[in-house]
Amino acid sequence: MSRVVEAVLPARLGPGFRLLMSSSWVSNLGDGIALAAGPLLVASQTRDPFLVSLAVLLQRLPWLLFGLHAGAIADRLDRKRLVVASDLCRVAVLAGLCATIVTGWVDTGVVLVAMFLIGTAEVFADTATGTLLPMLVDKDDIGIAFARLQFGFITVNQIAGAPLGAALFAVGLAVPFGVQIGCVLLAVVLVARIELLAGPVRGEVATHVRRDIVDGVKWLLGHPPIRTLALVIFAFNITWASAWSVLVLYSLDVLHMGPVGYGLLTTAGAVGSLVSTPWYGWLERHVSLATLMRVCLLLEVLMHLGFALTTAPWVALLIMFGFGAYAFVWGTLSQAVRQRAVPTEFQGRVGSVYGVGVFGGMVLGSGLGGLIAATWGVTAPFWVGFVGSGITLALVWRQLAHIAHADATSEPATEPGASQVG
């Protein structure tokens, strides 16, 4: 048993990381439950497609509205306390939502407002949480540590959380949200136990939040590998979201798999991610980081082509399995590369720029995908994704060698008067 524990959670990662990982897994279970219960609650109040889709949009919109501010605040305040405070705000909103359900006051407007407020709290909590990992483990261990966090996200959020949320919703409309409250509170307790130096990571801060945001963007623009990585992630999220926005129609009209088949497609992707999880550490030790990045992005290009060409369900399932496997490796590696290169006092701001880029690319890509499919057919977004991602990869192919070792690149000068604590 001790060998299994050591393999999953190496002692060198330390007790602080174990608390962070436990908190992340518990919180992701609650989020996975809400992933199914939230849309079900909206659908129980209205069948208007616009309002149903608006509930999803309102959970992503806060990233675009407050993402950069969340990063700046994470670099100004005590990060652990910010996580705790943000999660407690989320608990308060969830408790209010439960109260309206139990008393019968719930309606579409209440649910939509709750979705927006919960999404806003998650922006601040997730941004601050993302800065804790490089404060707890050595640079060389960031990749394997992030892989362990992602393992929990895949298993409890994507695989276990959704069916559990649907089952709890069948018991009672407020039940899944009550369980989510319990998960978030337990996550708060675990984060609060992490031992970090109290206070912000910077010294006295006399600048305005807007100035801090500008400094963070300037740092990113002044670091060529990290700047290019951000552009790659933004571009690939546009092409990915363009195709994924019509995946349900693709599975129904092209593959003729039916609703169950669409569920199998998404499950195949999650299973692929799960299978690749234990191999990440080995890959990082035995394969050059630049090669890993190139292979993952090349597979993304080929995935779009495969979907565009096939009409066979079993081929599509294999492609989705492969997508899940390489997407996990790419996501973990790109996160590790960034966090190794960015100074502690800039982790929040630079990370928030990436977050805005991810969600901005998804929103833009989703809109483009719908327009492209409506004009040229359901497979057209996959052809556009193939061409767009292929051109992007060709443009950055040589630069990936520098991106992979971004921490070895000379860093832009840090801001005046900012001192690192710890």
Legacy VTK file of the C-alpha trace (Angstrom):
# vtk DataFile Version 3.0
C-alpha trace
ASCII
DATASET POLYDATA
POINTS 422 float
0.000 0.000 0.000
2.831 2.390 0.850
4.302 1.854 -2.626
0.972 2.702 -4.216
0.679 5.879 -2.138
4.253 6.832 -3.032
3.561 6.260 -6.737
0.411 8.363 -6.674
1.637 10.983 -4.210
5.452 11.073 -4.025
6.629 12.187 -0.601
8.842 14.842 -2.222
5.717 16.795 -3.197
5.142 17.488 0.478
2.109 17.624 2.824
1.017 21.010 1.487
0.491 19.591 -1.973
-1.454 16.634 -0.577
-3.857 19.060 1.082
-4.137 21.073 -2.128
-4.799 17.937 -4.167
-7.421 16.673 -1.718
-9.136 20.056 -1.767
-9.074 20.128 -5.562
-10.540 16.636 -5.876
-13.344 17.338 -3.393
-14.165 20.669 -5.026
-14.171 19.052 -8.479
-16.647 16.448 -7.273
-19.022 19.242 -6.285
-18.467 21.022 -9.597
-19.096 17.775 -11.493
-22.376 17.310 -9.659
-23.402 20.855 -10.584
-22.348 20.218 -14.181
-25.375 17.955 -14.576
-27.706 19.476 -11.986
-27.356 23.069 -13.230
-28.689 22.510 -16.771
-31.365 20.186 -15.391
-32.532 22.915 -13.020
-32.675 25.455 -15.840
-34.590 23.004 -18.041
-37.060 22.418 -15.196
-37.897 26.143 -15.266
-37.920 26.839 -19.013
-37.697 25.080 -22.373
-36.530 28.222 -24.155
-33.275 27.225 -25.957
-31.902 30.761 -25.647
-32.354 30.839 -21.864
-30.903 27.345 -21.479
-27.801 28.316 -23.472
-27.636 31.617 -21.554
-27.155 29.667 -18.322
-23.970 28.129 -19.766
-22.784 31.470 -21.144
-23.274 33.223 -17.798
-20.894 30.766 -16.143
-18.155 31.539 -18.706
-18.783 35.278 -19.041
-17.182 36.163 -15.656
-13.812 34.991 -16.992
-13.984 37.599 -19.715
-15.298 40.302 -17.360
-13.229 39.695 -14.230
-10.422 37.299 -15.189
-7.669 39.918 -15.406
-8.812 41.590 -12.175
-8.831 38.228 -10.400
-5.215 37.655 -11.419
-4.122 41.083 -10.215
-5.906 40.635 -6.889
-4.331 37.193 -6.417
-0.925 38.854 -6.728
-1.848 41.592 -4.224
-3.526 39.637 -1.417
-2.943 36.523 0.655
-3.703 33.848 -1.933
-4.846 31.169 0.476
-7.284 33.542 2.152
-8.557 34.639 -1.246
-9.361 31.014 -2.139
-11.189 30.544 1.155
-13.142 33.806 0.835
-14.134 33.112 -2.786
-15.328 29.603 -1.983
-17.338 30.848 0.991
-19.034 33.353 -1.331
-19.874 30.459 -3.630
-21.351 28.576 -0.669
-23.505 31.597 0.190
-24.909 31.777 -3.349
-25.554 28.017 -3.427
-27.311 28.206 -0.056
-29.516 31.013 -1.356
-30.342 28.971 -4.455
-31.255 25.964 -2.312
-33.484 28.161 -0.173
-35.400 29.435 -3.221
-35.865 25.870 -4.469
-37.117 24.563 -1.122
-39.514 27.494 -0.629
-40.761 27.382 -4.222
-39.503 30.864 -5.083
-37.075 29.617 -7.704
-37.610 30.770 -11.285
-35.508 31.181 -14.416
-34.265 34.641 -13.418
-33.087 33.422 -10.008
-31.224 30.495 -11.572
-29.515 32.683 -14.177
-28.366 35.209 -11.566
-27.085 32.357 -9.385
-25.137 30.863 -12.319
-23.451 34.212 -12.964
-22.549 34.773 -9.298
-21.217 31.227 -8.908
-19.163 31.660 -12.079
-17.751 34.926 -10.750
-16.717 33.366 -7.434
-15.097 30.467 -9.300
-12.981 32.883 -11.363
-11.387 34.328 -8.223
-11.105 30.945 -6.476
-9.631 29.138 -9.489
-7.185 31.943 -10.291
-5.849 32.058 -6.733
-5.758 28.251 -6.455
-3.709 28.048 -9.653
-0.989 30.182 -8.046
-0.590 27.886 -5.025
0.925 24.899 -6.854
4.279 26.525 -7.770
4.494 27.812 -4.182
4.278 24.265 -2.790
6.441 22.098 -5.082
9.794 22.431 -6.831
9.899 23.550 -10.461
10.915 20.101 -11.674
7.861 18.549 -9.972
5.220 20.980 -11.258
4.357 18.727 -14.199
3.780 15.568 -12.178
1.946 17.543 -9.473
-0.408 19.146 -11.985
-1.004 15.731 -13.536
-2.251 14.500 -10.156
-4.633 17.446 -9.903
-5.909 16.725 -13.396
-6.444 13.065 -12.552
-8.954 14.138 -9.916
-10.626 16.516 -12.341
-11.106 13.762 -14.912
-12.310 11.055 -12.530
-14.572 12.935 -10.128
-15.628 15.892 -12.288
-15.999 14.485 -15.780
-16.696 10.802 -15.105
-18.286 10.459 -11.643
-19.722 13.918 -10.964
-22.211 14.264 -13.826
-24.085 10.963 -13.344
-24.085 11.494 -9.570
-25.492 14.997 -10.053
-28.273 13.677 -12.293
-29.122 10.953 -9.783
-29.232 13.432 -6.888
-31.417 15.790 -8.931
-33.890 12.949 -9.383
-34.087 12.660 -5.578
-34.820 16.367 -5.146
-34.117 19.595 -7.000
-32.105 21.096 -4.135
-30.226 17.913 -3.151
-27.292 18.143 -5.603
-26.654 21.767 -4.686
-26.729 20.870 -1.001
-24.114 18.185 -1.647
-22.040 20.693 -3.593
-22.126 23.024 -0.586
-20.715 20.228 1.565
-17.953 19.568 -0.980
-16.954 23.222 -1.185
-16.890 23.594 2.609
-14.650 20.536 2.965
-12.376 21.944 0.260
-12.158 25.205 2.219
-11.129 23.350 5.385
-8.390 21.487 3.488
-6.997 24.631 1.842
-7.011 26.473 5.177
-4.703 23.786 6.605
-1.981 24.397 3.996
1.039 25.983 5.628
2.179 29.063 3.737
3.671 32.329 4.890
0.817 34.688 5.701
0.326 37.746 3.558
0.733 38.587 -0.129
3.711 37.390 -2.179
4.604 40.984 -3.001
5.771 43.668 -0.637
4.032 46.990 -0.192
1.830 47.658 -3.219
1.140 51.295 -4.020
-0.182 50.780 -7.538
-3.785 50.568 -8.739
-5.231 47.227 -9.801
-5.409 48.488 -13.392
-1.688 49.221 -13.274
-1.030 45.724 -11.956
-2.990 44.244 -14.863
-0.944 46.285 -17.338
2.294 45.155 -15.673
1.198 41.524 -15.945
0.359 41.869 -19.634
3.669 43.668 -20.233
5.550 40.853 -18.514
3.889 38.294 -20.778
4.502 40.366 -23.923
8.138 40.824 -22.911
8.757 37.065 -22.568
8.726 35.641 -26.130
8.220 31.927 -25.303
5.368 32.568 -22.839
3.826 35.109 -25.230
3.920 32.621 -28.103
2.497 29.858 -25.919
-0.430 32.111 -25.015
-1.105 32.802 -28.707
-0.923 29.079 -29.526
-3.425 28.241 -26.782
-5.759 31.030 -27.908
-5.632 29.962 -31.569
-6.068 26.256 -30.850
-9.023 26.981 -28.549
-10.733 28.829 -31.398
-10.317 25.898 -33.792
-11.205 23.343 -31.096
-14.343 25.162 -29.935
-15.437 25.761 -33.517
-15.652 22.014 -34.095
-16.867 21.089 -30.610
-19.752 23.549 -30.789
-21.446 21.261 -33.343
-20.215 17.921 -31.985
-23.707 16.916 -30.858
-25.087 17.573 -34.367
-22.107 15.761 -35.884
-22.799 12.680 -33.764
-26.519 12.724 -34.647
-26.501 13.704 -38.330
-23.133 12.424 -39.605
-22.347 9.452 -37.387
-26.020 8.615 -36.707
-25.129 7.532 -33.153
-28.153 9.004 -31.374
-28.145 10.736 -27.970
-26.459 7.762 -26.272
-23.724 7.815 -28.889
-23.009 11.466 -28.182
-22.558 10.555 -24.524
-20.192 7.750 -25.556
-18.074 10.218 -27.532
-17.548 12.482 -24.544
-16.935 9.470 -22.286
-14.303 8.125 -24.707
-12.418 11.413 -24.397
-12.505 11.250 -20.596
-11.307 7.630 -20.626
-8.418 8.580 -22.930
-7.361 11.287 -20.492
-7.591 8.853 -17.599
-5.428 6.259 -19.356
-2.687 8.786 -20.144
-2.552 10.166 -16.588
-0.120 7.632 -15.029
2.190 7.917 -18.051
2.787 11.647 -17.862
5.733 11.450 -15.463
7.431 8.815 -17.619
6.877 10.853 -20.781
8.347 13.993 -19.260
11.433 12.073 -18.123
12.070 10.135 -21.353
10.820 12.369 -24.182
12.011 15.898 -24.888
9.459 18.521 -23.974
9.595 20.085 -27.432
8.845 16.714 -29.043
5.922 16.170 -26.696
4.454 19.563 -27.563
4.874 19.009 -31.292
3.326 15.539 -31.204
0.332 16.696 -29.151
-0.415 19.657 -31.417
0.103 17.563 -34.561
-2.387 15.018 -33.235
-4.849 17.873 -32.680
-4.517 18.835 -36.343
-5.004 15.220 -37.462
-7.993 14.790 -35.140
-9.885 17.520 -37.001
-9.045 15.844 -40.314
-10.143 12.443 -39.013
-13.525 13.770 -37.883
-13.996 15.601 -41.178
-13.396 12.432 -43.207
-15.058 9.652 -41.206
-18.675 8.621 -40.942
-17.930 5.470 -38.938
-18.880 5.662 -35.230
-16.106 3.304 -34.117
-13.486 5.470 -35.838
-14.897 8.583 -34.169
-14.747 6.861 -30.776
-11.084 5.947 -31.342
-10.319 9.538 -32.331
-12.024 10.819 -29.169
-10.073 8.373 -27.036
-6.845 9.595 -28.610
-7.934 13.199 -28.192
-8.444 12.696 -24.468
-5.018 11.064 -24.140
-2.945 13.728 -25.907
-5.058 16.650 -24.659
-4.250 15.649 -21.080
-0.517 15.555 -21.847
-0.634 18.891 -23.675
-2.675 20.611 -20.969
-0.406 19.380 -18.189
2.803 20.189 -20.047
1.751 23.675 -21.155
0.668 24.500 -17.600
3.960 23.253 -16.174
6.019 25.172 -18.749
4.220 28.404 -17.911
4.383 28.038 -14.144
8.088 27.169 -14.240
8.854 30.339 -16.175
6.629 32.920 -14.469
7.915 34.541 -11.234
5.790 33.970 -8.146
4.663 37.583 -7.931
3.289 37.427 -11.499
1.626 33.993 -11.389
-1.869 35.375 -10.809
-1.772 38.023 -13.510
-0.091 35.938 -16.206
-2.298 32.961 -15.372
-5.403 35.125 -15.670
-4.328 36.314 -19.128
-4.167 32.652 -20.141
-7.591 32.045 -18.611
-9.115 34.937 -20.528
-7.438 33.637 -23.676
-8.843 30.140 -23.156
-12.407 31.278 -22.530
-12.201 34.027 -25.131
-11.052 31.504 -27.709
-13.847 29.130 -26.725
-16.525 31.817 -26.994
-15.185 33.083 -30.333
-14.736 29.570 -31.707
-18.209 28.455 -30.628
-19.781 31.389 -32.442
-17.731 30.791 -35.574
-18.505 27.075 -35.522
-22.231 27.687 -35.551
-21.986 30.153 -38.440
-19.682 27.891 -40.460
-21.908 24.834 -39.939
-25.028 26.780 -40.859
-23.405 27.949 -44.095
-21.391 24.940 -45.292
-22.619 21.965 -43.279
-21.866 20.171 -40.008
-18.456 18.823 -41.062
-17.224 22.238 -42.244
-16.015 23.374 -38.767
-13.772 20.298 -38.629
-12.235 21.192 -42.002
-11.722 24.761 -40.809
-10.211 23.420 -37.575
-7.842 21.204 -39.575
-6.635 24.052 -41.784
-6.492 26.659 -38.991
-4.660 24.493 -36.470
-2.331 23.189 -39.187
-1.293 26.689 -40.226
-0.815 27.713 -36.582
1.375 24.678 -35.888
3.486 25.299 -38.999
4.104 28.878 -37.874
5.266 27.929 -34.369
6.923 24.544 -35.090
10.497 25.811 -34.601
9.589 28.055 -31.687
8.208 25.129 -29.665
11.785 24.164 -28.771
12.170 27.528 -27.010
8.680 27.429 -25.500
9.327 24.008 -23.944
12.197 25.484 -21.919
10.734 28.909 -21.306
12.141 28.963 -17.768
15.653 29.114 -19.255
14.827 32.310 -21.154
15.862 35.613 -19.640
12.949 37.017 -17.680
11.662 40.562 -18.128
12.504 42.834 -15.247
10.074 42.522 -12.359
8.073 45.530 -11.297
9.688 48.190 -9.106
9.000 47.901 -5.418
7.616 44.361 -5.634
9.355 41.901 -3.349
8.704 38.186 -3.129
7.758 36.661 0.196
8.807 33.111 1.014
LINES 1 423
422 0 1 2 3 4 5 6 7 8 9 10 11 12 13 14 15 16 17 18 19 20 21 22 23 24 25 26 27 28 29 30 31 32 33 34 35 36 37 38 39 40 41 42 43 44 45 46 47 48 49 50 51 52 53 54 55 56 57 58 59 60 61 62 63 64 65 66 67 68 69 70 71 72 73 74 75 76 77 78 79 80 81 82 83 84 85 86 87 88 89 90 91 92 93 94 95 96 97 98 99 100 101 102 103 104 105 106 107 108 109 110 111 112 113 114 115 116 117 118 119 120 121 122 123 124 125 126 127 128 129 130 131 132 133 134 135 136 137 138 139 140 141 142 143 144 145 146 147 148 149 150 151 152 153 154 155 156 157 158 159 160 161 162 163 164 165 166 167 168 169 170 171 172 173 174 175 176 177 178 179 180 181 182 183 184 185 186 187 188 189 190 191 192 193 194 195 196 197 198 199 200 201 202 203 204 205 206 207 208 209 210 211 212 213 214 215 216 217 218 219 220 221 222 223 224 225 226 227 228 229 230 231 232 233 234 235 236 237 238 239 240 241 242 243 244 245 246 247 248 249 250 251 252 253 254 255 256 257 258 259 260 261 262 263 264 265 266 267 268 269 270 271 272 273 274 275 276 277 278 279 280 281 282 283 284 285 286 287 288 289 290 291 292 293 294 295 296 297 298 299 300 301 302 303 304 305 306 307 308 309 310 311 312 313 314 315 316 317 318 319 320 321 322 323 324 325 326 327 328 329 330 331 332 333 334 335 336 337 338 339 340 341 342 343 344 345 346 347 348 349 350 351 352 353 354 355 356 357 358 359 360 361 362 363 364 365 366 367 368 369 370 371 372 373 374 375 376 377 378 379 380 381 382 383 384 385 386 387 388 389 390 391 392 393 394 395 396 397 398 399 400 401 402 403 404 405 406 407 408 409 410 411 412 413 414 415 416 417 418 419 420 421
